[in-house]
Amino acid sequence: MKVARNPVILAQLAYVYARAGMEDKATTILKGLEAQVKQRYVCGFNVACLYAGLGDKGQAYAWLEKAYADRSD
């Protein structure tokens, strides 16, 4: 299913898992997203939101910086 590979949808789903206390499911999706980053463009904002949902402010800020750098021409 094409939707299942969409990084935006995956990040949103993982955020919901994280906020619902299902960190293991959120982390599994996060690892998949980080693997996708190596092969295609994934907006850092979505990954940052996921890290924020997991409570990792340091990684959230790092991904926000990456998103800004990727889009600042």
N, CA, C and O atoms as a Tripos MOL2 file, in Angstrom:
@<TRIPOS>MOLECULE
protein
  292   291    73     0     0
PROTEIN
NO_CHARGES

@<TRIPOS>ATOM
      1 N           0.8330   -1.1610    0.0000 N.3       1 MET1
      2 CA          0.0000    0.0000    0.0000 C.3       1 MET1
      3 C           0.8900    1.2400    0.0000 C.2       1 MET1
      4 O           1.8000    1.3530    0.8220 O.2       1 MET1
      5 N           0.6370    2.1450   -0.8950 N.am      2 LYS2
      6 CA          1.4430    3.3440   -1.0560 C.3       2 LYS2
      7 C           1.3580    4.2590    0.1610 C.2       2 LYS2
      8 O           2.3560    4.8710    0.5410 O.2       2 LYS2
      9 N           0.2000    4.3600    0.7700 N.am      3 VAL3
     10 CA          0.0190    5.2220    1.9340 C.3       3 VAL3
     11 C           0.9360    4.7770    3.0730 C.2       3 VAL3
     12 O           1.4490    5.6120    3.8180 O.2       3 VAL3
     13 N           1.1420    3.4840    3.2100 N.am      4 ALA4
     14 CA          1.9440    2.9490    4.3020 C.3       4 ALA4
     15 C           3.4030    3.3850    4.2140 C.2       4 ALA4
     16 O           4.1160    3.3040    5.2140 O.2       4 ALA4
     17 N           3.8690    3.8400    3.0650 N.am      5 ARG5
     18 CA          5.2540    4.2830    2.9220 C.3       5 ARG5
     19 C           5.3710    5.8000    2.9360 C.2       5 ARG5
     20 O           6.4790    6.3300    2.8630 O.2       5 ARG5
     21 N           4.2720    6.4930    3.0250 N.am      6 ASN6
     22 CA          4.2990    7.9470    3.0200 C.3       6 ASN6
     23 C           4.8880    8.4340    4.3410 C.2       6 ASN6
     24 O           4.3080    8.1900    5.3990 O.2       6 ASN6
     25 N           6.0480    9.1290    4.2970 N.am      7 PRO7
     26 CA          6.7070    9.5250    5.5410 C.3       7 PRO7
     27 C           5.8830   10.4890    6.4000 C.2       7 PRO7
     28 O           6.0030   10.4700    7.6250 O.2       7 PRO7
     29 N           5.0620   11.3180    5.7890 N.am      8 VAL8
     30 CA          4.2390   12.2440    6.5640 C.3       8 VAL8
     31 C           3.2220   11.4650    7.3910 C.2       8 VAL8
     32 O           3.0560   11.7180    8.5840 O.2       8 VAL8
     33 N           2.5570   10.5320    6.7600 N.am      9 ILE9
     34 CA          1.5490    9.7320    7.4550 C.3       9 ILE9
     35 C           2.2100    8.8520    8.5130 C.2       9 ILE9
     36 O           1.6870    8.7130    9.6190 O.2       9 ILE9
     37 N           3.3450    8.2640    8.1840 N.am     10 LEU10
     38 CA          4.0450    7.4340    9.1550 C.3      10 LEU10
     39 C           4.4690    8.2410   10.3760 C.2      10 LEU10
     40 O           4.3300    7.7750   11.5070 O.2      10 LEU10
     41 N           4.9820    9.4420   10.1550 N.am     11 ALA11
     42 CA          5.4130   10.2860   11.2810 C.3      11 ALA11
     43 C           4.2190   10.6600   12.1560 C.2      11 ALA11
     44 O           4.3270   10.6630   13.3830 O.2      11 ALA11
     45 N           3.0900   10.9730   11.5390 N.am     12 GLN12
     46 CA          1.8970   11.3220   12.3120 C.3      12 GLN12
     47 C           1.3940   10.1280   13.1170 C.2      12 GLN12
     48 O           1.0180   10.2680   14.2810 O.2      12 GLN12
     49 N           1.3900    8.9650   12.4950 N.am     13 LEU13
     50 CA          0.9690    7.7520   13.1900 C.3      13 LEU13
     51 C           1.8930    7.4630   14.3660 C.2      13 LEU13
     52 O           1.4310    7.1370   15.4600 O.2      13 LEU13
     53 N           3.1840    7.5820   14.1410 N.am     14 ALA14
     54 CA          4.1560    7.3210   15.2050 C.3      14 ALA14
     55 C           4.0100    8.3310   16.3350 C.2      14 ALA14
     56 O           4.1590    7.9760   17.5050 O.2      14 ALA14
     57 N           3.7200    9.5840   15.9990 N.am     15 TYR15
     58 CA          3.4870   10.5950   17.0280 C.3      15 TYR15
     59 C           2.3100   10.1970   17.9160 C.2      15 TYR15
     60 O           2.3770   10.3090   19.1400 O.2      15 TYR15
     61 N           1.2510    9.7400   17.2970 N.am     16 VAL16
     62 CA          0.0730    9.3190   18.0580 C.3      16 VAL16
     63 C           0.4320    8.1330   18.9600 C.2      16 VAL16
     64 O           0.0290    8.0890   20.1220 O.2      16 VAL16
     65 N           1.1830    7.1830   18.4270 N.am     17 TYR17
     66 CA          1.6380    6.0630   19.2510 C.3      17 TYR17
     67 C           2.4550    6.5560   20.4400 C.2      17 TYR17
     68 O           2.2570    6.1080   21.5690 O.2      17 TYR17
     69 N           3.3680    7.4770   20.1780 N.am     18 ALA18
     70 CA          4.2280    7.9930   21.2460 C.3      18 ALA18
     71 C           3.4000    8.6720   22.3310 C.2      18 ALA18
     72 O           3.6160    8.4320   23.5190 O.2      18 ALA18
     73 N           2.4690    9.5070   21.9350 N.am     19 ARG19
     74 CA          1.6400   10.2380   22.9040 C.3      19 ARG19
     75 C           0.6820    9.3070   23.6470 C.2      19 ARG19
     76 O           0.2350    9.6160   24.7510 O.2      19 ARG19
     77 N           0.3720    8.1700   23.0310 N.am     20 ALA20
     78 CA         -0.5210    7.1980   23.6650 C.3      20 ALA20
     79 C           0.2400    6.2290   24.5690 C.2      20 ALA20
     80 O          -0.3470    5.3180   25.1510 O.2      20 ALA20
     81 N           1.5590    6.4380   24.6780 N.am     21 GLY21
     82 CA          2.3620    5.5810   25.5410 C.3      21 GLY21
     83 C           2.8780    4.3170   24.8860 C.2      21 GLY21
     84 O           3.3990    3.4320   25.5640 O.2      21 GLY21
     85 N           2.7410    4.2260   23.5960 N.am     22 MET22
     86 CA          3.2230    3.0490   22.8530 C.3      22 MET22
     87 C           4.5590    3.3810   22.1820 C.2      22 MET22
     88 O           4.6800    3.3770   20.9570 O.2      22 MET22
     89 N           5.5640    3.6710   23.0320 N.am     23 GLU23
     90 CA          6.8570    4.1160   22.5210 C.3      23 GLU23
     91 C           7.5400    3.0860   21.6320 C.2      23 GLU23
     92 O           8.2590    3.4450   20.7000 O.2      23 GLU23
     93 N           7.3160    1.8020   21.9200 N.am     24 ASP24
     94 CA          7.9460    0.7690   21.1030 C.3      24 ASP24
     95 C           7.4690    0.8290   19.6540 C.2      24 ASP24
     96 O           8.2730    0.6960   18.7310 O.2      24 ASP24
     97 N           6.1780    1.0250   19.4500 N.am     25 LYS25
     98 CA          5.6510    1.1400   18.0860 C.3      25 LYS25
     99 C           6.1550    2.4190   17.4210 C.2      25 LYS25
    100 O           6.5120    2.4140   16.2430 O.2      25 LYS25
    101 N           6.1820    3.5160   18.1860 N.am     26 ALA26
    102 CA          6.6560    4.7910   17.6470 C.3      26 ALA26
    103 C           8.1280    4.6880   17.2510 C.2      26 ALA26
    104 O           8.5290    5.1950   16.2030 O.2      26 ALA26
    105 N           8.9210    4.0400   18.0800 N.am     27 THR27
    106 CA         10.3550    3.9030   17.8050 C.3      27 THR27
    107 C          10.5940    3.0240   16.5810 C.2      27 THR27
    108 O          11.5080    3.2870   15.8000 O.2      27 THR27
    109 N           9.7960    2.0050   16.4090 N.am     28 THR28
    110 CA          9.9250    1.1440   15.2300 C.3      28 THR28
    111 C           9.6790    1.9530   13.9540 C.2      28 THR28
    112 O          10.4290    1.8300   12.9850 O.2      28 THR28
    113 N           8.6480    2.7640   13.9550 N.am     29 ILE29
    114 CA          8.3520    3.6030   12.7970 C.3      29 ILE29
    115 C           9.4570    4.6330   12.6010 C.2      29 ILE29
    116 O           9.8640    4.9040   11.4710 O.2      29 ILE29
    117 N           9.9420    5.2080   13.7000 N.am     30 LEU30
    118 CA         11.0190    6.1900   13.6290 C.3      30 LEU30
    119 C          12.2580    5.6110   12.9540 C.2      30 LEU30
    120 O          12.8680    6.2730   12.1140 O.2      30 LEU30
    121 N          12.6290    4.4090   13.3040 N.am     31 LYS31
    122 CA         13.7920    3.7580   12.6810 C.3      31 LYS31
    123 C          13.5710    3.6060   11.1760 C.2      31 LYS31
    124 O          14.4950    3.7970   10.3850 O.2      31 LYS31
    125 N          12.3600    3.2650   10.7910 N.am     32 GLY32
    126 CA         12.0430    3.1500    9.3690 C.3      32 GLY32
    127 C          12.1320    4.4860    8.6530 C.2      32 GLY32
    128 O          12.6200    4.5590    7.5250 O.2      32 GLY32
    129 N          11.6660    5.5400    9.3030 N.am     33 LEU33
    130 CA         11.7540    6.8760    8.7050 C.3      33 LEU33
    131 C          13.2080    7.3030    8.5440 C.2      33 LEU33
    132 O          13.5950    7.8410    7.5070 O.2      33 LEU33
    133 N          14.0070    7.0590    9.5750 N.am     34 GLU34
    134 CA         15.4160    7.4310    9.4890 C.3      34 GLU34
    135 C          16.1400    6.6410    8.4030 C.2      34 GLU34
    136 O          17.0920    7.1430    7.8050 O.2      34 GLU34
    137 N          15.7030    5.4230    8.1430 N.am     35 ALA35
    138 CA         16.2690    4.6510    7.0350 C.3      35 ALA35
    139 C          15.8580    5.2570    5.6960 C.2      35 ALA35
    140 O          16.6520    5.2770    4.7550 O.2      35 ALA35
    141 N          14.6180    5.7530    5.6030 N.am     36 GLN36
    142 CA         14.1480    6.3830    4.3670 C.3      36 GLN36
    143 C          14.9320    7.6540    4.0580 C.2      36 GLN36
    144 O          15.1610    7.9830    2.8940 O.2      36 GLN36
    145 N          15.3430    8.3660    5.1090 N.am     37 VAL37
    146 CA         16.0850    9.6190    4.9230 C.3      37 VAL37
    147 C          17.3480    9.3820    4.0940 C.2      37 VAL37
    148 O          17.7770   10.2570    3.3430 O.2      37 VAL37
    149 N          17.9330    8.2100    4.2320 N.am     38 LYS38
    150 CA         19.1650    7.8810    3.5090 C.3      38 LYS38
    151 C          18.9120    7.6320    2.0240 C.2      38 LYS38
    152 O          19.8460    7.6690    1.2230 O.2      38 LYS38
    153 N          17.6620    7.3810    1.6510 N.am     39 GLN39
    154 CA         17.3420    7.0270    0.2790 C.3      39 GLN39
    155 C          16.4910    8.0630   -0.4490 C.2      39 GLN39
    156 O          16.4740    8.0940   -1.6790 O.2      39 GLN39
    157 N          15.7840    8.9130    0.3000 N.am     40 ARG40
    158 CA         14.8890    9.8860   -0.3190 C.3      40 ARG40
    159 C          14.6960   11.0610    0.6260 C.2      40 ARG40
    160 O          15.0990   11.0110    1.7870 O.2      40 ARG40
    161 N          14.0810   12.1070    0.1210 N.am     41 TYR41
    162 CA         13.8240   13.2800    0.9590 C.3      41 TYR41
    163 C          12.6670   12.9940    1.9020 C.2      41 TYR41
    164 O          11.5900   12.5610    1.4930 O.2      41 TYR41
    165 N          12.9230   13.2450    3.1580 N.am     42 VAL42
    166 CA         11.8880   13.1790    4.1860 C.3      42 VAL42
    167 C          11.9720   14.5000    4.9370 C.2      42 VAL42
    168 O          13.0420   14.8650    5.4240 O.2      42 VAL42
    169 N          10.8800   15.2100    5.0360 N.am     43 CYS43
    170 CA         10.8700   16.5060    5.7060 C.3      43 CYS43
    171 C          11.2470   16.3400    7.1780 C.2      43 CYS43
    172 O          10.6120   15.5920    7.9210 O.2      43 CYS43
    173 N          12.2840   17.0490    7.5700 N.am     44 GLY44
    174 CA         12.7620   16.9670    8.9410 C.3      44 GLY44
    175 C          11.7450   17.4210    9.9650 C.2      44 GLY44
    176 O          11.7980   16.9890   11.1160 O.2      44 GLY44
    177 N          10.8130   18.2900    9.5710 N.am     45 PHE45
    178 CA          9.7730   18.7470   10.4880 C.3      45 PHE45
    179 C           8.9470   17.5740   11.0060 C.2      45 PHE45
    180 O           8.6190   17.5140   12.1910 O.2      45 PHE45
    181 N           8.6150   16.6460   10.1180 N.am     46 ASN46
    182 CA          7.8090   15.4980   10.5250 C.3      46 ASN46
    183 C           8.5590   14.6120   11.5060 C.2      46 ASN46
    184 O           7.9770   14.1170   12.4710 O.2      46 ASN46
    185 N           9.8420   14.4130   11.2650 N.am     47 VAL47
    186 CA         10.6530   13.6180   12.1780 C.3      47 VAL47
    187 C          10.8030   14.3610   13.5100 C.2      47 VAL47
    188 O          10.7790   13.7410   14.5730 O.2      47 VAL47
    189 N          10.9580   15.6810   13.4520 N.am     48 ALA48
    190 CA         11.0620   16.4860   14.6680 C.3      48 ALA48
    191 C           9.8060   16.3460   15.5240 C.2      48 ALA48
    192 O           9.8990   16.2080   16.7430 O.2      48 ALA48
    193 N           8.6520   16.3810   14.9020 N.am     49 CYS49
    194 CA          7.4010   16.2310   15.6420 C.3      49 CYS49
    195 C           7.3410   14.8730   16.3330 C.2      49 CYS49
    196 O           6.8740   14.7660   17.4670 O.2      49 CYS49
    197 N           7.8080   13.8530   15.6530 N.am     50 LEU50
    198 CA          7.8190   12.5160   16.2360 C.3      50 LEU50
    199 C           8.7320   12.4730   17.4560 C.2      50 LEU50
    200 O           8.3610   11.9330   18.4980 O.2      50 LEU50
    201 N           9.9330   13.0470   17.3220 N.am     51 TYR51
    202 CA         10.8410   13.0840   18.4710 C.3      51 TYR51
    203 C          10.2290   13.8860   19.6200 C.2      51 TYR51
    204 O          10.3950   13.5180   20.7830 O.2      51 TYR51
    205 N           9.5340   14.9590   19.3130 N.am     52 ALA52
    206 CA          8.8690   15.7360   20.3590 C.3      52 ALA52
    207 C           7.8150   14.8880   21.0680 C.2      52 ALA52
    208 O           7.6650   14.9570   22.2870 O.2      52 ALA52
    209 N           7.0950   14.0970   20.2940 N.am     53 GLY53
    210 CA          6.1020   13.2050   20.8790 C.3      53 GLY53
    211 C           6.7120   12.1700   21.7980 C.2      53 GLY53
    212 O           6.0840   11.7270   22.7590 O.2      53 GLY53
    213 N           7.9480   11.7870   21.4930 N.am     54 LEU54
    214 CA          8.6700   10.8380   22.3410 C.3      54 LEU54
    215 C           9.3370   11.5250   23.5260 C.2      54 LEU54
    216 O           9.8770   10.8600   24.4100 O.2      54 LEU54
    217 N           9.3010   12.8540   23.5440 N.am     55 GLY55
    218 CA          9.9050   13.5920   24.6450 C.3      55 GLY55
    219 C          11.3860   13.8630   24.4990 C.2      55 GLY55
    220 O          12.0330   14.2790   25.4600 O.2      55 GLY55
    221 N          11.9390   13.6370   23.3120 N.am     56 ASP56
    222 CA         13.3610   13.8690   23.0600 C.3      56 ASP56
    223 C          13.5370   15.2460   22.4250 C.2      56 ASP56
    224 O          13.5820   15.3800   21.2030 O.2      56 ASP56
    225 N          13.6370   16.2670   23.2800 N.am     57 LYS57
    226 CA         13.7160   17.6380   22.7900 C.3      57 LYS57
    227 C          14.9860   17.9020   21.9990 C.2      57 LYS57
    228 O          14.9610   18.6560   21.0260 O.2      57 LYS57
    229 N          16.0890   17.2950   22.3990 N.am     58 GLY58
    230 CA         17.3510   17.5020   21.6930 C.3      58 GLY58
    231 C          17.2690   17.0560   20.2410 C.2      58 GLY58
    232 O          17.6770   17.7910   19.3410 O.2      58 GLY58
    233 N          16.7530   15.8770   20.0110 N.am     59 GLN59
    234 CA         16.6100   15.3720   18.6460 C.3      59 GLN59
    235 C          15.5420   16.1570   17.8910 C.2      59 GLN59
    236 O          15.6730   16.3880   16.6890 O.2      59 GLN59
    237 N          14.5020   16.5620   18.5800 N.am     60 ALA60
    238 CA         13.4640   17.3630   17.9210 C.3      60 ALA60
    239 C          14.0600   18.6560   17.3830 C.2      60 ALA60
    240 O          13.8140   19.0230   16.2340 O.2      60 ALA60
    241 N          14.8450   19.3490   18.2110 N.am     61 TYR61
    242 CA         15.4800   20.5900   17.7600 C.3      61 TYR61
    243 C          16.4890   20.3320   16.6390 C.2      61 TYR61
    244 O          16.5900   21.1200   15.6980 O.2      61 TYR61
    245 N          17.2270   19.2410   16.7390 N.am     62 ALA62
    246 CA         18.2020   18.9140   15.6930 C.3      62 ALA62
    247 C          17.5080   18.6970   14.3510 C.2      62 ALA62
    248 O          17.9960   19.1530   13.3170 O.2      62 ALA62
    249 N          16.3730   18.0030   14.3660 N.am     63 TRP63
    250 CA         15.6410   17.7600   13.1230 C.3      63 TRP63
    251 C          14.9810   19.0310   12.5980 C.2      63 TRP63
    252 O          14.8400   19.2000   11.3870 O.2      63 TRP63
    253 N          14.5720   19.9320   13.5050 N.am     64 LEU64
    254 CA         14.0450   21.2220   13.0550 C.3      64 LEU64
    255 C          15.1360   22.0330   12.3670 C.2      64 LEU64
    256 O          14.8870   22.6780   11.3490 O.2      64 LEU64
    257 N          16.3430   22.0010   12.9220 N.am     65 GLU65
    258 CA         17.4780   22.6850   12.2880 C.3      65 GLU65
    259 C          17.7620   22.0890   10.9160 C.2      65 GLU65
    260 O          18.0250   22.8170    9.9590 O.2      65 GLU65
    261 N          17.7090   20.7590   10.8230 N.am     66 LYS66
    262 CA         17.9340   20.0890    9.5410 C.3      66 LYS66
    263 C          16.8580   20.4950    8.5350 C.2      66 LYS66
    264 O          17.1650   20.7670    7.3740 O.2      66 LYS66
    265 N          15.6080   20.5350    8.9710 N.am     67 ALA67
    266 CA         14.5130   20.9370    8.0790 C.3      67 ALA67
    267 C          14.7340   22.3560    7.5800 C.2      67 ALA67
    268 O          14.5380   22.6410    6.3990 O.2      67 ALA67
    269 N          15.1400   23.2450    8.4780 N.am     68 TYR68
    270 CA         15.4000   24.6360    8.0880 C.3      68 TYR68
    271 C          16.5470   24.7040    7.0890 C.2      68 TYR68
    272 O          16.4580   25.4040    6.0810 O.2      68 TYR68
    273 N          17.6260   23.9740    7.3710 N.am     69 ALA69
    274 CA         18.7900   24.0000    6.4690 C.3      69 ALA69
    275 C          18.4460   23.4100    5.0990 C.2      69 ALA69
    276 O          18.9130   23.9060    4.0730 O.2      69 ALA69
    277 N          17.6430   22.3690    5.0830 N.am     70 ASP70
    278 CA         17.2640   21.7390    3.8150 C.3      70 ASP70
    279 C          16.4280   22.6810    2.9390 C.2      70 ASP70
    280 O          16.4980   22.6080    1.7120 O.2      70 ASP70
    281 N          15.6440   23.5580    3.5590 N.am     71 ARG71
    282 CA         14.7240   24.4060    2.8010 C.3      71 ARG71
    283 C          15.2070   25.8400    2.6270 C.2      71 ARG71
    284 O          14.5620   26.6210    1.9280 O.2      71 ARG71
    285 N          16.3220   26.2020    3.2450 N.am     72 SER72
    286 CA         16.8230   27.5750    3.1010 C.3      72 SER72
    287 C          17.7650   27.6420    1.9130 C.2      72 SER72
    288 O          18.8810   27.1250    1.9650 O.2      72 SER72
    289 N          17.3250   28.2660    0.8690 N.am     73 ASP73
    290 CA         18.1140   28.3440   -0.3630 C.3      73 ASP73
    291 C          18.9490   29.5660   -0.3250 C.2      73 ASP73
    292 O          19.6970   29.8320   -1.2660 O.2      73 ASP73
@<TRIPOS>BOND
     1     1     2 1
     2     2     3 1
     3     3     4 2
     4     3     5 am
     5     5     6 1
     6     6     7 1
     7     7     8 2
     8     7     9 am
     9     9    10 1
    10    10    11 1
    11    11    12 2
    12    11    13 am
    13    13    14 1
    14    14    15 1
    15    15    16 2
    16    15    17 am
    17    17    18 1
    18    18    19 1
    19    19    20 2
    20    19    21 am
    21    21    22 1
    22    22    23 1
    23    23    24 2
    24    23    25 am
    25    25    26 1
    26    26    27 1
    27    27    28 2
    28    27    29 am
    29    29    30 1
    30    30    31 1
    31    31    32 2
    32    31    33 am
    33    33    34 1
    34    34    35 1
    35    35    36 2
    36    35    37 am
    37    37    38 1
    38    38    39 1
    39    39    40 2
    40    39    41 am
    41    41    42 1
    42    42    43 1
    43    43    44 2
    44    43    45 am
    45    45    46 1
    46    46    47 1
    47    47    48 2
    48    47    49 am
    49    49    50 1
    50    50    51 1
    51    51    52 2
    52    51    53 am
    53    53    54 1
    54    54    55 1
    55    55    56 2
    56    55    57 am
    57    57    58 1
    58    58    59 1
    59    59    60 2
    60    59    61 am
    61    61    62 1
    62    62    63 1
    63    63    64 2
    64    63    65 am
    65    65    66 1
    66    66    67 1
    67    67    68 2
    68    67    69 am
    69    69    70 1
    70    70    71 1
    71    71    72 2
    72    71    73 am
    73    73    74 1
    74    74    75 1
    75    75    76 2
    76    75    77 am
    77    77    78 1
    78    78    79 1
    79    79    80 2
    80    79    81 am
    81    81    82 1
    82    82    83 1
    83    83    84 2
    84    83    85 am
    85    85    86 1
    86    86    87 1
    87    87    88 2
    88    87    89 am
    89    89    90 1
    90    90    91 1
    91    91    92 2
    92    91    93 am
    93    93    94 1
    94    94    95 1
    95    95    96 2
    96    95    97 am
    97    97    98 1
    98    98    99 1
    99    99   100 2
   100    99   101 am
   101   101   102 1
   102   102   103 1
   103   103   104 2
   104   103   105 am
   105   105   106 1
   106   106   107 1
   107   107   108 2
   108   107   109 am
   109   109   110 1
   110   110   111 1
   111   111   112 2
   112   111   113 am
   113   113   114 1
   114   114   115 1
   115   115   116 2
   116   115   117 am
   117   117   118 1
   118   118   119 1
   119   119   120 2
   120   119   121 am
   121   121   122 1
   122   122   123 1
   123   123   124 2
   124   123   125 am
   125   125   126 1
   126   126   127 1
   127   127   128 2
   128   127   129 am
   129   129   130 1
   130   130   131 1
   131   131   132 2
   132   131   133 am
   133   133   134 1
   134   134   135 1
   135   135   136 2
   136   135   137 am
   137   137   138 1
   138   138   139 1
   139   139   140 2
   140   139   141 am
   141   141   142 1
   142   142   143 1
   143   143   144 2
   144   143   145 am
   145   145   146 1
   146   146   147 1
   147   147   148 2
   148   147   149 am
   149   149   150 1
   150   150   151 1
   151   151   152 2
   152   151   153 am
   153   153   154 1
   154   154   155 1
   155   155   156 2
   156   155   157 am
   157   157   158 1
   158   158   159 1
   159   159   160 2
   160   159   161 am
   161   161   162 1
   162   162   163 1
   163   163   164 2
   164   163   165 am
   165   165   166 1
   166   166   167 1
   167   167   168 2
   168   167   169 am
   169   169   170 1
   170   170   171 1
   171   171   172 2
   172   171   173 am
   173   173   174 1
   174   174   175 1
   175   175   176 2
   176   175   177 am
   177   177   178 1
   178   178   179 1
   179   179   180 2
   180   179   181 am
   181   181   182 1
   182   182   183 1
   183   183   184 2
   184   183   185 am
   185   185   186 1
   186   186   187 1
   187   187   188 2
   188   187   189 am
   189   189   190 1
   190   190   191 1
   191   191   192 2
   192   191   193 am
   193   193   194 1
   194   194   195 1
   195   195   196 2
   196   195   197 am
   197   197   198 1
   198   198   199 1
   199   199   200 2
   200   199   201 am
   201   201   202 1
   202   202   203 1
   203   203   204 2
   204   203   205 am
   205   205   206 1
   206   206   207 1
   207   207   208 2
   208   207   209 am
   209   209   210 1
   210   210   211 1
   211   211   212 2
   212   211   213 am
   213   213   214 1
   214   214   215 1
   215   215   216 2
   216   215   217 am
   217   217   218 1
   218   218   219 1
   219   219   220 2
   220   219   221 am
   221   221   222 1
   222   222   223 1
   223   223   224 2
   224   223   225 am
   225   225   226 1
   226   226   227 1
   227   227   228 2
   228   227   229 am
   229   229   230 1
   230   230   231 1
   231   231   232 2
   232   231   233 am
   233   233   234 1
   234   234   235 1
   235   235   236 2
   236   235   237 am
   237   237   238 1
   238   238   239 1
   239   239   240 2
   240   239   241 am
   241   241   242 1
   242   242   243 1
   243   243   244 2
   244   243   245 am
   245   245   246 1
   246   246   247 1
   247   247   248 2
   248   247   249 am
   249   249   250 1
   250   250   251 1
   251   251   252 2
   252   251   253 am
   253   253   254 1
   254   254   255 1
   255   255   256 2
   256   255   257 am
   257   257   258 1
   258   258   259 1
   259   259   260 2
   260   259   261 am
   261   261   262 1
   262   262   263 1
   263   263   264 2
   264   263   265 am
   265   265   266 1
   266   266   267 1
   267   267   268 2
   268   267   269 am
   269   269   270 1
   270   270   271 1
   271   271   272 2
   272   271   273 am
   273   273   274 1
   274   274   275 1
   275   275   276 2
   276   275   277 am
   277   277   278 1
   278   278   279 1
   279   279   280 2
   280   279   281 am
   281   281   282 1
   282   282   283 1
   283   283   284 2
   284   283   285 am
   285   285   286 1
   286   286   287 1
   287   287   288 2
   288   287   289 am
   289   289   290 1
   290   290   291 1
   291   291   292 2
@<TRIPOS>SUBSTRUCTURE
     1 MET1         2 RESIDUE 1 A MET
     2 LYS2         6 RESIDUE 1 A LYS
     3 VAL3        10 RESIDUE 1 A VAL
     4 ALA4        14 RESIDUE 1 A ALA
     5 ARG5        18 RESIDUE 1 A ARG
     6 ASN6        22 RESIDUE 1 A ASN
     7 PRO7        26 RESIDUE 1 A PRO
     8 VAL8        30 RESIDUE 1 A VAL
     9 ILE9        34 RESIDUE 1 A ILE
    10 LEU10       38 RESIDUE 1 A LEU
    11 ALA11       42 RESIDUE 1 A ALA
    12 GLN12       46 RESIDUE 1 A GLN
    13 LEU13       50 RESIDUE 1 A LEU
    14 ALA14       54 RESIDUE 1 A ALA
    15 TYR15       58 RESIDUE 1 A TYR
    16 VAL16       62 RESIDUE 1 A VAL
    17 TYR17       66 RESIDUE 1 A TYR
    18 ALA18       70 RESIDUE 1 A ALA
    19 ARG19       74 RESIDUE 1 A ARG
    20 ALA20       78 RESIDUE 1 A ALA
    21 GLY21       82 RESIDUE 1 A GLY
    22 MET22       86 RESIDUE 1 A MET
    23 GLU23       90 RESIDUE 1 A GLU
    24 ASP24       94 RESIDUE 1 A ASP
    25 LYS25       98 RESIDUE 1 A LYS
    26 ALA26      102 RESIDUE 1 A ALA
    27 THR27      106 RESIDUE 1 A THR
    28 THR28      110 RESIDUE 1 A THR
    29 ILE29      114 RESIDUE 1 A ILE
    30 LEU30      118 RESIDUE 1 A LEU
    31 LYS31      122 RESIDUE 1 A LYS
    32 GLY32      126 RESIDUE 1 A GLY
    33 LEU33      130 RESIDUE 1 A LEU
    34 GLU34      134 RESIDUE 1 A GLU
    35 ALA35      138 RESIDUE 1 A ALA
    36 GLN36      142 RESIDUE 1 A GLN
    37 VAL37      146 RESIDUE 1 A VAL
    38 LYS38      150 RESIDUE 1 A LYS
    39 GLN39      154 RESIDUE 1 A GLN
    40 ARG40      158 RESIDUE 1 A ARG
    41 TYR41      162 RESIDUE 1 A TYR
    42 VAL42      166 RESIDUE 1 A VAL
    43 CYS43      170 RESIDUE 1 A CYS
    44 GLY44      174 RESIDUE 1 A GLY
    45 PHE45      178 RESIDUE 1 A PHE
    46 ASN46      182 RESIDUE 1 A ASN
    47 VAL47      186 RESIDUE 1 A VAL
    48 ALA48      190 RESIDUE 1 A ALA
    49 CYS49      194 RESIDUE 1 A CYS
    50 LEU50      198 RESIDUE 1 A LEU
    51 TYR51      202 RESIDUE 1 A TYR
    52 ALA52      206 RESIDUE 1 A ALA
    53 GLY53      210 RESIDUE 1 A GLY
    54 LEU54      214 RESIDUE 1 A LEU
    55 GLY55      218 RESIDUE 1 A GLY
    56 ASP56      222 RESIDUE 1 A ASP
    57 LYS57      226 RESIDUE 1 A LYS
    58 GLY58      230 RESIDUE 1 A GLY
    59 GLN59      234 RESIDUE 1 A GLN
    60 ALA60      238 RESIDUE 1 A ALA
    61 TYR61      242 RESIDUE 1 A TYR
    62 ALA62      246 RESIDUE 1 A ALA
    63 TRP63      250 RESIDUE 1 A TRP
    64 LEU64      254 RESIDUE 1 A LEU
    65 GLU65      258 RESIDUE 1 A GLU
    66 LYS66      262 RESIDUE 1 A LYS
    67 ALA67      266 RESIDUE 1 A ALA
    68 TYR68      270 RESIDUE 1 A TYR
    69 ALA69      274 RESIDUE 1 A ALA
    70 ASP70      278 RESIDUE 1 A ASP
    71 ARG71      282 RESIDUE 1 A ARG
    72 SER72      286 RESIDUE 1 A SER
    73 ASP73      290 RESIDUE 1 A ASP
